[in-house]
Amino acid sequence: MFEFDWSSIPGALPYLAEGMVRTLQITFIAVLIGIALGTVLATLRLSKSRFLSGVAAAYVTIFRSIPLVMVLLWFYLLVPQLISRIFNRPNLDIRVLASFVAFSAFEASYYAEIIRAGIQSIPKGQFAAGNALGMSGFQTMRLVILPQAFRRMIPLLLTQAVILFQDTSLVYVIGLQDFFGVAYNVGNRDGTLVELLLFAGAVYFVVCFAASNLARYLQKRLAS
């Protein structure tokens, strides 16, 4: 009968904590940049300009049609090296930069669709009201439409953040040590791979379960 050996977990906690910090860093930055860029893309897709709408639609379609792991490898192999040369920082960790840029660019395509749907859910009378008050189209979008849309979208935005948190484990393909990567390497080193992966899975479950419940709670509160 297989016996679990949990003895390596206490000693691995500092390393696991460092990995979790890296995971949360990637998640936090990708959410912030993804929502900001996604908002721009969403408004461009709703633009009356066919060119701007087409560019935004092409961006969203391309990134939503490519596996995340491939996007991560693309940015790791191409973009970060160029950026490090531009900013004259040869010691810049390419892996960290690649993960920030890749996840932000990838998530922006998903956030763009969420935000676009949120904007379209606002009654058209709100646009007319902004125009009646003498606001420009930009002012109406920024001061009237987006605040209402974001209030409705909070549960979906949080749900997408949970998915992103889970997807950060893919950084192993570029050799970056996140929470999952640290758990795998420590378990493989100490011969307790099963135990460390079970522990890592439990941590992911607790975090995602709590965040998912928060999203459902917010959805009910906003619906009432």
PEMOHU-V35743 format. One record per residue. N is the residue number from 1. RES is the residue in one letter. D_FIRST is the distance of its C-alpha to the first C-alpha in whole Angstrom. Layout:
[[N;RES;D_FIRST] [N;RES;D_FIRST]]
This chain:
[[1;M;0] [2;F;4] [3;E;6] [4;F;10] [5;D;13] [6;W;16] [7;S;18] [8;S;20] [9;I;21] [10;P;24] [11;G;26] [12;A;26] [13;L;27] [14;P;31] [15;Y;30] [16;L;28] [17;A;32] [18;E;34] [19;G;32] [20;M;32] [21;V;36] [22;R;37] [23;T;35] [24;L;37] [25;Q;40] [26;I;40] [27;T;39] [28;F;42] [29;I;45] [30;A;44] [31;V;44] [32;L;48] [33;I;49] [34;G;48] [35;I;49] [36;A;53] [37;L;53] [38;G;52] [39;T;54] [40;V;57] [41;L;56] [42;A;56] [43;T;59] [44;L;60] [45;R;59] [46;L;61] [47;S;64] [48;K;67] [49;S;67] [50;R;66] [51;F;65] [52;L;63] [53;S;61] [54;G;60] [55;V;59] [56;A;57] [57;A;56] [58;A;55] [59;Y;53] [60;V;51] [61;T;50] [62;I;49] [63;F;47] [64;R;45] [65;S;45] [66;I;43] [67;P;40] [68;L;39] [69;V;37] [70;M;40] [71;V;43] [72;L;41] [73;L;41] [74;W;45] [75;F;46] [76;Y;44] [77;L;46] [78;L;49] [79;V;50] [80;P;49] [81;Q;51] [82;L;54] [83;I;53] [84;S;53] [85;R;56] [86;I;58] [87;F;57] [88;N;57] [89;R;54] [90;P;52] [91;N;50] [92;L;48] [93;D;45] [94;I;45] [95;R;41] [96;V;42] [97;L;45] [98;A;44] [99;S;41] [100;F;44] [101;V;46] [102;A;44] [103;F;42] [104;S;46] [105;A;47] [106;F;45] [107;E;44] [108;A;48] [109;S;48] [110;Y;46] [111;Y;47] [112;A;51] [113;E;50] [114;I;49] [115;I;52] [116;R;54] [117;A;53] [118;G;54] [119;I;57] [120;Q;58] [121;S;57] [122;I;60] [123;P;63] [124;K;66] [125;G;68] [126;Q;66] [127;F;68] [128;A;71] [129;A;71] [130;G;70] [131;N;73] [132;A;76] [133;L;75] [134;G;76] [135;M;73] [136;S;72] [137;G;69] [138;F;67] [139;Q;68] [140;T;67] [141;M;64] [142;R;63] [143;L;64] [144;V;64] [145;I;61] [146;L;58] [147;P;58] [148;Q;58] [149;A;56] [150;F;53] [151;R;53] [152;R;52] [153;M;49] [154;I;47] [155;P;44] [156;L;44] [157;L;45] [158;L;42] [159;T;40] [160;Q;40] [161;A;40] [162;V;36] [163;I;36] [164;L;37] [165;F;35] [166;Q;32] [167;D;34] [168;T;34] [169;S;31] [170;L;33] [171;V;35] [172;Y;32] [173;V;34] [174;I;37] [175;G;35] [176;L;35] [177;Q;33] [178;D;32] [179;F;29] [180;F;27] [181;G;28] [182;V;27] [183;A;24] [184;Y;23] [185;N;25] [186;V;24] [187;G;20] [188;N;21] [189;R;23] [190;D;20] [191;G;17] [192;T;16] [193;L;17] [194;V;14] [195;E;15] [196;L;19] [197;L;19] [198;L;18] [199;F;20] [200;A;23] [201;G;22] [202;A;22] [203;V;26] [204;Y;27] [205;F;26] [206;V;28] [207;V;31] [208;C;32] [209;F;31] [210;A;34] [211;A;36] [212;S;36] [213;N;37] [214;L;40] [215;A;41] [216;R;41] [217;Y;43] [218;L;45] [219;Q;46] [220;K;47] [221;R;49] [222;L;51] [223;A;51] [224;S;53]]
